[in-house]
Amino acid sequence: MSSAIPVIDFAPFYKGSSEDRQRLKDDIHHACKDLGFFQLRNHTIPPELQTGILEQSKDFFRLPVEIKEQYDRDNDSFNRGYERFRAQNFEKRTTGDLKEGFFLGRHLPRDDPDVQAGKFGQGPNKYPAEVTDPQLFRDTVDRYYGAVLSLTIDLMTVIAELVGLDSDALRRFCTKPIATLRLLHYPPQAPDASELERGIGAHSDFGALTILLQDSVGGLQVWSRTSNEWVDVVPVPGAVVVNTGNMMMRWTNDRYVSNLHRVINTSGTARYSVPFFFDGNADFLVECLGSCLEPGELPKYGPITVNDWMVGRYADTFGGGEVEGEKDLVSLE
């Protein structure tokens, strides 16, 4: 199994010649079109903040399960807090995926208008008091959230240029977005575990963009449609993994790929990762971009608001329901 995930230098976005910036745009375009995945280096998330968020994640997951469950995400409707082991089951061939998580987002008080309106994923964070340094935990996750959100908007600026999204639509999409940070812990799989055991089963992401910080353990794999095999996403120190999601696929009429990926942790040690899921403003209507249609071509997907799309996708993955109009991406195994 080879590593064929492109590694893209983002430095020209901030400072570079017009030729360097065009090369950057071309690299991102081809990565989104061909595989839907790339690694990004020379971005704006400081290395010490990357280290800090992984350390705070480890500190939380070391807590006893009865403490973690006090912060259960099912305790309210804000999509915040602890996700127990086996809560998700993407391939539906075992008892569930071997991971636990902790959801965070934009911290909003309960009287915020978006929270009062019941918009998806909007509400207060749950900051655990039992970690080693509660204030450090809060400061670190909030700083990381801000840094990765800023990077995501920079990336969306590039993608908007590539797909013909005008600046006003980009601004509306990126204002007060649904954007979720998850701390994830994958324990090592047992040596005698079933060959169907997964840290997380094969799936594609729901939203527009995902930016993933992974530790050095490895285990993330992406399906290559050209070679029909799973490709390892080998960790690159300091880099983050970027992938396009189902919403981006709908938006671009399949011009950009929302690709299947999974985690199998046979390393013998725990794996930690921090994905950031960027879905956009809840009220934004996602409909096929005219620039992504060939002459005479019709949209493959109907228009839908970000809020309705995300509500449906979460009901499917956590509740076992079906989502009307969802395209079957492909069954691999």
C-alpha positions as YAML, in Angstrom:
chain: A
units: angstrom
residues:
- id: 1
  name: MET
  ca: [0.00, 0.00, 0.00]
- id: 2
  name: SER
  ca: [1.60, 3.25, -1.14]
- id: 3
  name: SER
  ca: [1.29, 6.86, -0.06]
- id: 4
  name: ALA
  ca: [-0.03, 9.00, -2.90]
- id: 5
  name: ILE
  ca: [-1.69, 11.84, -1.02]
- id: 6
  name: PRO
  ca: [-0.38, 15.15, -2.40]
- id: 7
  name: VAL
  ca: [1.36, 17.53, 0.00]
- id: 8
  name: ILE
  ca: [0.67, 21.16, -0.89]
- id: 9
  name: ASP
  ca: [2.61, 24.22, 0.27]
- id: 10
  name: PHE
  ca: [0.13, 26.93, 1.32]
- id: 11
  name: ALA
  ca: [2.74, 29.66, 1.80]
- id: 12
  name: PRO
  ca: [2.04, 31.33, -1.59]
- id: 13
  name: PHE
  ca: [-1.48, 32.18, -0.43]
- id: 14
  name: TYR
  ca: [0.01, 34.62, 2.08]
- id: 15
  name: LYS
  ca: [3.15, 35.75, 0.29]
- id: 16
  name: GLY
  ca: [4.21, 34.75, -3.18]
- id: 17
  name: SER
  ca: [4.28, 35.66, -6.83]
- id: 18
  name: SER
  ca: [1.22, 35.44, -9.04]
- id: 19
  name: GLU
  ca: [2.81, 32.37, -10.65]
- id: 20
  name: ASP
  ca: [3.24, 30.69, -7.26]
- id: 21
  name: ARG
  ca: [-0.34, 31.49, -6.29]
- id: 22
  name: GLN
  ca: [-1.65, 30.10, -9.59]
- id: 23
  name: ARG
  ca: [0.37, 26.94, -9.04]
- id: 24
  name: LEU
  ca: [-1.18, 26.64, -5.57]
- id: 25
  name: LYS
  ca: [-4.67, 27.00, -7.02]
- id: 26
  name: ASP
  ca: [-3.91, 24.38, -9.67]
- id: 27
  name: ASP
  ca: [-2.58, 21.96, -7.05]
- id: 28
  name: ILE
  ca: [-5.66, 22.36, -4.84]
- id: 29
  name: HIS
  ca: [-7.99, 22.02, -7.84]
- id: 30
  name: HIS
  ca: [-6.42, 18.76, -8.98]
- id: 31
  name: ALA
  ca: [-6.35, 17.34, -5.44]
- id: 32
  name: CYS
  ca: [-10.04, 18.12, -4.89]
- id: 33
  name: LYS
  ca: [-10.98, 16.77, -8.31]
- id: 34
  name: ASP
  ca: [-8.90, 13.59, -8.35]
- id: 35
  name: LEU
  ca: [-8.84, 12.32, -4.76]
- id: 36
  name: GLY
  ca: [-10.63, 14.81, -2.52]
- id: 37
  name: PHE
  ca: [-7.69, 14.69, -0.09]
- id: 38
  name: PHE
  ca: [-4.40, 16.49, 0.34]
- id: 39
  name: GLN
  ca: [-2.00, 17.47, 3.10]
- id: 40
  name: LEU
  ca: [-1.28, 21.14, 3.68]
- id: 41
  name: ARG
  ca: [1.97, 22.52, 5.06]
- id: 42
  name: ASN
  ca: [3.18, 26.05, 5.80]
- id: 43
  name: HIS
  ca: [-0.25, 27.06, 7.05]
- id: 44
  name: THR
  ca: [-1.10, 29.39, 9.94]
- id: 45
  name: ILE
  ca: [-1.80, 26.97, 12.82]
- id: 46
  name: PRO
  ca: [1.26, 27.28, 15.10]
- id: 47
  name: PRO
  ca: [3.13, 24.03, 15.84]
- id: 48
  name: GLU
  ca: [2.89, 24.60, 19.59]
- id: 49
  name: LEU
  ca: [-0.89, 24.91, 19.31]
- id: 50
  name: GLN
  ca: [-1.04, 21.64, 17.36]
- id: 51
  name: THR
  ca: [0.96, 19.97, 20.14]
- id: 52
  name: GLY
  ca: [-1.18, 21.64, 22.80]
- id: 53
  name: ILE
  ca: [-4.54, 20.49, 21.43]
- id: 54
  name: LEU
  ca: [-3.33, 16.89, 21.18]
- id: 55
  name: GLU
  ca: [-2.03, 17.02, 24.77]
- id: 56
  name: GLN
  ca: [-5.33, 18.41, 26.07]
- id: 57
  name: SER
  ca: [-7.19, 15.72, 24.16]
- id: 58
  name: LYS
  ca: [-5.10, 12.99, 25.78]
- id: 59
  name: ASP
  ca: [-5.69, 14.58, 29.18]
- id: 60
  name: PHE
  ca: [-9.46, 14.46, 28.75]
- id: 61
  name: PHE
  ca: [-9.61, 10.90, 27.46]
- id: 62
  name: ARG
  ca: [-7.52, 9.68, 30.43]
- id: 63
  name: LEU
  ca: [-10.46, 10.55, 32.71]
- id: 64
  name: PRO
  ca: [-12.63, 7.72, 34.08]
- id: 65
  name: VAL
  ca: [-15.55, 6.88, 31.82]
- id: 66
  name: GLU
  ca: [-18.10, 7.86, 34.47]
- id: 67
  name: ILE
  ca: [-16.62, 11.38, 34.49]
- id: 68
  name: LYS
  ca: [-16.57, 11.65, 30.70]
- id: 69
  name: GLU
  ca: [-20.18, 10.51, 30.47]
- id: 70
  name: GLN
  ca: [-21.24, 13.46, 32.63]
- id: 71
  name: TYR
  ca: [-20.53, 15.51, 29.49]
- id: 72
  name: ASP
  ca: [-22.48, 13.24, 27.13]
- id: 73
  name: ARG
  ca: [-23.48, 14.97, 23.87]
- id: 74
  name: ASP
  ca: [-26.91, 13.32, 24.13]
- id: 75
  name: ASN
  ca: [-27.71, 15.31, 27.28]
- id: 76
  name: ASP
  ca: [-28.97, 18.21, 25.13]
- id: 77
  name: SER
  ca: [-29.50, 19.20, 21.50]
- id: 78
  name: PHE
  ca: [-26.39, 21.36, 21.00]
- id: 79
  name: ASN
  ca: [-24.12, 18.65, 19.53]
- id: 80
  name: ARG
  ca: [-21.49, 19.27, 22.19]
- id: 81
  name: GLY
  ca: [-19.69, 16.94, 24.58]
- id: 82
  name: TYR
  ca: [-18.65, 13.34, 24.93]
- id: 83
  name: GLU
  ca: [-19.20, 10.65, 22.29]
- id: 84
  name: ARG
  ca: [-18.97, 7.15, 23.77]
- id: 85
  name: PHE
  ca: [-17.19, 4.18, 22.20]
- id: 86
  name: ARG
  ca: [-19.17, 2.50, 19.39]
- id: 87
  name: ALA
  ca: [-21.54, 5.49, 19.06]
- id: 88
  name: GLN
  ca: [-21.06, 5.47, 15.31]
- id: 89
  name: ASN
  ca: [-21.21, 2.44, 13.05]
- id: 90
  name: PHE
  ca: [-20.50, 3.44, 9.48]
- id: 91
  name: GLU
  ca: [-20.05, 0.02, 7.90]
- id: 92
  name: LYS
  ca: [-22.74, -1.61, 10.08]
- id: 93
  name: ARG
  ca: [-20.94, -4.95, 10.19]
- id: 94
  name: THR
  ca: [-19.76, -4.85, 13.82]
- id: 95
  name: THR
  ca: [-21.06, -3.41, 17.07]
- id: 96
  name: GLY
  ca: [-19.66, -0.01, 16.12]
- id: 97
  name: ASP
  ca: [-16.51, 2.00, 15.51]
- id: 98
  name: LEU
  ca: [-13.67, 1.70, 18.06]
- id: 99
  name: LYS
  ca: [-13.24, 5.34, 19.03]
- id: 100
  name: GLU
  ca: [-14.45, 7.90, 21.53]
- id: 101
  name: GLY
  ca: [-14.77, 11.62, 20.94]
- id: 102
  name: PHE
  ca: [-15.54, 15.04, 22.34]
- id: 103
  name: PHE
  ca: [-17.48, 17.64, 20.33]
- id: 104
  name: LEU
  ca: [-16.79, 21.38, 20.53]
- id: 105
  name: GLY
  ca: [-17.86, 24.35, 18.46]
- id: 106
  name: ARG
  ca: [-18.43, 28.07, 18.47]
- id: 107
  name: HIS
  ca: [-19.27, 28.82, 22.11]
- id: 108
  name: LEU
  ca: [-22.64, 30.57, 22.16]
- id: 109
  name: PRO
  ca: [-24.85, 31.37, 25.17]
- id: 110
  name: ARG
  ca: [-28.29, 29.82, 25.34]
- id: 111
  name: ASP
  ca: [-29.95, 33.19, 24.69]
- id: 112
  name: ASP
  ca: [-28.10, 33.72, 21.38]
- id: 113
  name: PRO
  ca: [-30.65, 34.12, 18.54]
- id: 114
  name: ASP
  ca: [-29.21, 31.17, 16.57]
- id: 115
  name: VAL
  ca: [-29.44, 28.95, 19.64]
- id: 116
  name: GLN
  ca: [-32.95, 30.14, 20.40]
- id: 117
  name: ALA
  ca: [-33.94, 29.40, 16.81]
- id: 118
  name: GLY
  ca: [-32.76, 25.81, 17.21]
- id: 119
  name: LYS
  ca: [-30.23, 25.96, 14.39]
- id: 120
  name: PHE
  ca: [-28.12, 22.85, 14.08]
- id: 121
  name: GLY
  ca: [-24.88, 22.68, 16.05]
- id: 122
  name: GLN
  ca: [-25.25, 26.07, 17.73]
- id: 123
  name: GLY
  ca: [-24.95, 26.38, 21.50]
- id: 124
  name: PRO
  ca: [-22.63, 26.42, 24.50]
- id: 125
  name: ASN
  ca: [-19.56, 24.25, 24.76]
- id: 126
  name: LYS
  ca: [-19.04, 21.81, 27.61]
- id: 127
  name: TYR
  ca: [-15.65, 22.45, 29.19]
- id: 128
  name: PRO
  ca: [-14.67, 19.59, 31.56]
- id: 129
  name: ALA
  ca: [-13.71, 20.64, 35.07]
- id: 130
  name: GLU
  ca: [-11.90, 17.38, 35.91]
- id: 131
  name: VAL
  ca: [-8.96, 17.70, 33.50]
- id: 132
  name: THR
  ca: [-5.54, 18.56, 34.91]
- id: 133
  name: ASP
  ca: [-5.85, 22.28, 34.14]
- id: 134
  name: PRO
  ca: [-9.43, 23.26, 33.18]
- id: 135
  name: GLN
  ca: [-8.51, 26.80, 32.15]
- id: 136
  name: LEU
  ca: [-5.65, 25.57, 29.96]
- id: 137
  name: PHE
  ca: [-7.99, 23.06, 28.33]
- id: 138
  name: ARG
  ca: [-10.52, 25.77, 27.55]
- id: 139
  name: ASP
  ca: [-7.95, 28.27, 26.34]
- id: 140
  name: THR
  ca: [-6.26, 25.67, 24.12]
- id: 141
  name: VAL
  ca: [-9.39, 24.32, 22.43]
- id: 142
  name: ASP
  ca: [-10.76, 27.84, 21.90]
- id: 143
  name: ARG
  ca: [-7.47, 29.07, 20.43]
- id: 144
  name: TYR
  ca: [-7.19, 26.04, 18.18]
- id: 145
  name: TYR
  ca: [-10.80, 26.46, 17.05]
- id: 146
  name: GLY
  ca: [-10.11, 30.05, 16.08]
- id: 147
  name: ALA
  ca: [-6.89, 29.18, 14.26]
- id: 148
  name: VAL
  ca: [-8.34, 26.30, 12.24]
- id: 149
  name: LEU
  ca: [-11.45, 28.33, 11.40]
- id: 150
  name: SER
  ca: [-9.24, 31.13, 10.03]
- id: 151
  name: LEU
  ca: [-7.28, 28.63, 7.92]
- id: 152
  name: THR
  ca: [-10.51, 27.08, 6.63]
- id: 153
  name: ILE
  ca: [-11.82, 30.45, 5.45]
- id: 154
  name: ASP
  ca: [-8.51, 31.04, 3.66]
- id: 155
  name: LEU
  ca: [-8.93, 27.68, 1.91]
- id: 156
  name: MET
  ca: [-12.54, 28.45, 1.06]
- id: 157
  name: THR
  ca: [-11.33, 31.70, -0.54]
- id: 158
  name: VAL
  ca: [-9.13, 29.68, -2.90]
- id: 159
  name: ILE
  ca: [-11.85, 27.14, -3.65]
- id: 160
  name: ALA
  ca: [-14.38, 29.91, -4.30]
- id: 161
  name: GLU
  ca: [-12.11, 31.26, -7.02]
- id: 162
  name: LEU
  ca: [-11.81, 27.79, -8.53]
- id: 163
  name: VAL
  ca: [-15.54, 27.03, -8.70]
- id: 164
  name: GLY
  ca: [-16.92, 30.48, -9.53]
- id: 165
  name: LEU
  ca: [-18.43, 31.30, -6.14]
- id: 166
  name: ASP
  ca: [-18.74, 35.08, -5.90]
- id: 167
  name: SER
  ca: [-17.37, 37.02, -2.95]
- id: 168
  name: ASP
  ca: [-20.81, 37.84, -1.53]
- id: 169
  name: ALA
  ca: [-21.88, 34.20, -1.49]
- id: 170
  name: LEU
  ca: [-18.55, 33.22, 0.07]
- id: 171
  name: ARG
  ca: [-19.04, 35.81, 2.80]
- id: 172
  name: ARG
  ca: [-22.59, 34.63, 3.52]
- id: 173
  name: PHE
  ca: [-21.50, 30.99, 3.58]
- id: 174
  name: CYS
  ca: [-18.64, 31.65, 6.01]
- id: 175
  name: THR
  ca: [-20.55, 33.97, 8.39]
- id: 176
  name: LYS
  ca: [-21.56, 32.34, 11.71]
- id: 177
  name: PRO
  ca: [-20.92, 28.87, 10.27]
- id: 178
  name: ILE
  ca: [-21.81, 25.46, 11.58]
- id: 179
  name: ALA
  ca: [-18.27, 24.29, 12.32]
- id: 180
  name: THR
  ca: [-17.48, 21.42, 14.67]
- id: 181
  name: LEU
  ca: [-14.21, 20.47, 16.34]
- id: 182
  name: ARG
  ca: [-13.88, 16.89, 17.54]
- id: 183
  name: LEU
  ca: [-11.22, 15.44, 19.77]
- id: 184
  name: LEU
  ca: [-10.86, 11.75, 18.89]
- id: 185
  name: HIS
  ca: [-9.19, 8.83, 20.65]
- id: 186
  name: TYR
  ca: [-8.62, 5.51, 18.88]
- id: 187
  name: PRO
  ca: [-7.33, 2.78, 21.21]
- id: 188
  name: PRO
  ca: [-5.16, 0.12, 19.60]
- id: 189
  name: GLN
  ca: [-7.16, -2.72, 18.12]
- id: 190
  name: ALA
  ca: [-6.72, -6.03, 19.92]
- id: 191
  name: PRO
  ca: [-4.41, -8.53, 18.18]
- id: 192
  name: ASP
  ca: [-7.27, -11.02, 17.97]
- id: 193
  name: ALA
  ca: [-9.84, -8.45, 16.78]
- id: 194
  name: SER
  ca: [-12.09, -9.28, 13.86]
- id: 195
  name: GLU
  ca: [-10.77, -8.30, 10.44]
- id: 196
  name: LEU
  ca: [-13.89, -6.12, 10.25]
- id: 197
  name: GLU
  ca: [-12.82, -4.02, 13.27]
- id: 198
  name: ARG
  ca: [-12.47, -0.34, 12.44]
- id: 199
  name: GLY
  ca: [-11.39, 2.73, 14.36]
- id: 200
  name: ILE
  ca: [-13.90, 4.37, 12.08]
- id: 201
  name: GLY
  ca: [-15.53, 2.60, 9.17]
- id: 202
  name: ALA
  ca: [-15.40, 3.69, 5.55]
- id: 203
  name: HIS
  ca: [-17.37, 6.90, 5.12]
- id: 204
  name: SER
  ca: [-17.36, 10.28, 3.43]
- id: 205
  name: ASP
  ca: [-17.67, 13.52, 5.40]
- id: 206
  name: PHE
  ca: [-20.94, 15.44, 5.47]
- id: 207
  name: GLY
  ca: [-19.97, 19.06, 5.02]
- id: 208
  name: ALA
  ca: [-17.91, 21.35, 2.81]
- id: 209
  name: LEU
  ca: [-14.35, 20.99, 4.13]
- id: 210
  name: THR
  ca: [-12.61, 18.96, 6.82]
- id: 211
  name: ILE
  ca: [-9.22, 19.92, 8.26]
- id: 212
  name: LEU
  ca: [-7.65, 17.12, 10.27]
- id: 213
  name: LEU
  ca: [-4.75, 17.25, 12.67]
- id: 214
  name: GLN
  ca: [-3.38, 13.74, 13.25]
- id: 215
  name: ASP
  ca: [-0.63, 12.55, 15.53]
- id: 216
  name: SER
  ca: [2.34, 10.49, 14.32]
- id: 217
  name: VAL
  ca: [0.71, 7.06, 14.77]
- id: 218
  name: GLY
  ca: [-1.00, 6.79, 11.39]
- id: 219
  name: GLY
  ca: [-3.94, 4.56, 10.48]
- id: 220
  name: LEU
  ca: [-5.94, 6.92, 8.23]
- id: 221
  name: GLN
  ca: [-6.60, 5.45, 4.79]
- id: 222
  name: VAL
  ca: [-8.24, 6.92, 1.68]
- id: 223
  name: TRP
  ca: [-9.81, 4.95, -1.16]
- id: 224
  name: SER
  ca: [-8.04, 5.47, -4.49]
- id: 225
  name: ARG
  ca: [-10.52, 5.29, -7.33]
- id: 226
  name: THR
  ca: [-7.74, 5.04, -9.91]
- id: 227
  name: SER
  ca: [-5.84, 2.10, -8.40]
- id: 228
  name: ASN
  ca: [-8.80, 0.55, -6.49]
- id: 229
  name: GLU
  ca: [-6.93, 0.26, -3.21]
- id: 230
  name: TRP
  ca: [-6.69, 1.86, 0.20]
- id: 231
  name: VAL
  ca: [-3.91, 4.44, 0.40]
- id: 232
  name: ASP
  ca: [-2.22, 5.37, 3.69]
- id: 233
  name: VAL
  ca: [-2.23, 9.04, 4.67]
- id: 234
  name: VAL
  ca: [1.23, 9.02, 6.22]
- id: 235
  name: PRO
  ca: [1.51, 11.83, 8.82]
- id: 236
  name: VAL
  ca: [3.70, 14.75, 7.74]
- id: 237
  name: PRO
  ca: [5.06, 16.69, 10.75]
- id: 238
  name: GLY
  ca: [3.32, 20.06, 11.04]
- id: 239
  name: ALA
  ca: [0.94, 19.44, 8.16]
- id: 240
  name: VAL
  ca: [-2.85, 19.05, 8.33]
- id: 241
  name: VAL
  ca: [-4.99, 16.79, 6.17]
- id: 242
  name: VAL
  ca: [-7.69, 18.51, 4.10]
- id: 243
  name: ASN
  ca: [-10.62, 16.84, 2.39]
- id: 244
  name: THR
  ca: [-13.76, 17.92, 0.60]
- id: 245
  name: GLY
  ca: [-17.11, 16.60, 1.83]
- id: 246
  name: ASN
  ca: [-20.53, 15.62, 0.49]
- id: 247
  name: MET
  ca: [-21.82, 19.19, 0.55]
- id: 248
  name: MET
  ca: [-18.97, 20.34, -1.66]
- id: 249
  name: MET
  ca: [-19.66, 17.43, -4.00]
- id: 250
  name: ARG
  ca: [-23.33, 18.49, -4.32]
- id: 251
  name: TRP
  ca: [-22.38, 22.13, -4.74]
- id: 252
  name: THR
  ca: [-19.95, 21.41, -7.58]
- id: 253
  name: ASN
  ca: [-22.10, 18.74, -9.29]
- id: 254
  name: ASP
  ca: [-19.46, 16.09, -8.49]
- id: 255
  name: ARG
  ca: [-16.59, 18.17, -9.90]
- id: 256
  name: TYR
  ca: [-14.93, 17.84, -6.51]
- id: 257
  name: VAL
  ca: [-14.79, 14.42, -4.89]
- id: 258
  name: SER
  ca: [-16.11, 13.51, -1.46]
- id: 259
  name: ASN
  ca: [-14.00, 10.42, -0.95]
- id: 260
  name: LEU
  ca: [-14.29, 7.40, 1.28]
- id: 261
  name: HIS
  ca: [-11.81, 7.07, 4.11]
- id: 262
  name: ARG
  ca: [-11.40, 4.98, 7.26]
- id: 263
  name: VAL
  ca: [-9.12, 4.43, 10.25]
- id: 264
  name: ILE
  ca: [-7.61, 1.08, 11.20]
- id: 265
  name: ASN
  ca: [-5.34, 1.32, 14.23]
- id: 266
  name: THR
  ca: [-3.16, -1.78, 14.34]
- id: 267
  name: SER
  ca: [-0.14, 0.18, 15.59]
- id: 268
  name: GLY
  ca: [-0.29, -1.24, 19.11]
- id: 269
  name: THR
  ca: [-0.59, 2.25, 20.61]
- id: 270
  name: ALA
  ca: [-3.34, 4.83, 21.01]
- id: 271
  name: ARG
  ca: [-4.03, 7.24, 18.15]
- id: 272
  name: TYR
  ca: [-5.31, 10.80, 18.62]
- id: 273
  name: SER
  ca: [-6.65, 13.14, 15.98]
- id: 274
  name: VAL
  ca: [-8.54, 16.44, 15.85]
- id: 275
  name: PRO
  ca: [-10.84, 16.91, 12.85]
- id: 276
  name: PHE
  ca: [-12.53, 20.25, 12.16]
- id: 277
  name: PHE
  ca: [-15.71, 20.01, 10.10]
- id: 278
  name: PHE
  ca: [-16.69, 23.20, 8.27]
- id: 279
  name: ASP
  ca: [-20.28, 23.19, 7.03]
- id: 280
  name: GLY
  ca: [-21.17, 26.85, 6.54]
- id: 281
  name: ASN
  ca: [-23.97, 29.16, 7.59]
- id: 282
  name: ALA
  ca: [-27.13, 27.27, 8.58]
- id: 283
  name: ASP
  ca: [-29.41, 29.38, 6.37]
- id: 284
  name: PHE
  ca: [-27.22, 29.22, 3.26]
- id: 285
  name: LEU
  ca: [-28.89, 27.48, 0.31]
- id: 286
  name: VAL
  ca: [-26.52, 25.04, -1.37]
- id: 287
  name: GLU
  ca: [-27.43, 24.67, -5.04]
- id: 288
  name: CYS
  ca: [-25.38, 23.64, -8.01]
- id: 289
  name: LEU
  ca: [-22.95, 26.33, -9.17]
- id: 290
  name: GLY
  ca: [-23.49, 27.34, -12.78]
- id: 291
  name: SER
  ca: [-19.75, 27.31, -13.39]
- id: 292
  name: CYS
  ca: [-19.73, 23.58, -12.56]
- id: 293
  name: LEU
  ca: [-22.21, 22.66, -15.30]
- id: 294
  name: GLU
  ca: [-21.20, 21.78, -18.84]
- id: 295
  name: PRO
  ca: [-23.45, 23.14, -21.65]
- id: 296
  name: GLY
  ca: [-26.73, 21.23, -21.50]
- id: 297
  name: GLU
  ca: [-25.81, 19.46, -18.24]
- id: 298
  name: LEU
  ca: [-28.40, 19.41, -15.45]
- id: 299
  name: PRO
  ca: [-27.74, 19.53, -11.68]
- id: 300
  name: LYS
  ca: [-27.53, 16.09, -10.11]
- id: 301
  name: TYR
  ca: [-28.76, 17.32, -6.72]
- id: 302
  name: GLY
  ca: [-31.58, 19.60, -5.64]
- id: 303
  name: PRO
  ca: [-31.03, 22.73, -3.54]
- id: 304
  name: ILE
  ca: [-30.95, 22.31, 0.24]
- id: 305
  name: THR
  ca: [-30.04, 24.54, 3.16]
- id: 306
  name: VAL
  ca: [-26.95, 23.77, 5.18]
- id: 307
  name: ASN
  ca: [-29.11, 23.30, 8.27]
- id: 308
  name: ASP
  ca: [-31.43, 20.74, 6.64]
- id: 309
  name: TRP
  ca: [-28.52, 18.87, 5.10]
- id: 310
  name: MET
  ca: [-26.66, 18.55, 8.39]
- id: 311
  name: VAL
  ca: [-29.75, 17.54, 10.38]
- id: 312
  name: GLY
  ca: [-30.39, 14.76, 7.88]
- id: 313
  name: ARG
  ca: [-26.82, 13.51, 7.81]
- id: 314
  name: TYR
  ca: [-26.53, 13.35, 11.60]
- id: 315
  name: ALA
  ca: [-29.86, 11.51, 11.84]
- id: 316
  name: ASP
  ca: [-28.47, 8.95, 9.41]
- id: 317
  name: THR
  ca: [-25.12, 8.30, 11.05]
- id: 318
  name: PHE
  ca: [-26.18, 8.50, 14.71]
- id: 319
  name: GLY
  ca: [-29.82, 7.47, 14.42]
- id: 320
  name: GLY
  ca: [-29.78, 4.83, 11.71]
- id: 321
  name: GLY
  ca: [-32.26, 6.61, 9.42]
- id: 322
  name: GLU
  ca: [-32.09, 7.26, 5.72]
- id: 323
  name: VAL
  ca: [-31.53, 10.61, 4.06]
- id: 324
  name: GLU
  ca: [-33.77, 11.49, 1.15]
- id: 325
  name: GLY
  ca: [-31.81, 12.15, -2.02]
- id: 326
  name: GLU
  ca: [-28.48, 10.98, -0.63]
- id: 327
  name: LYS
  ca: [-26.28, 9.49, -3.30]
- id: 328
  name: ASP
  ca: [-24.82, 6.04, -2.69]
- id: 329
  name: LEU
  ca: [-21.12, 6.83, -2.93]
- id: 330
  name: VAL
  ca: [-20.04, 3.20, -3.49]
- id: 331
  name: SER
  ca: [-19.72, 0.02, -1.47]
- id: 332
  name: LEU
  ca: [-16.14, -1.14, -1.41]
- id: 333
  name: GLU
  ca: [-15.99, -4.35, 0.57]
...
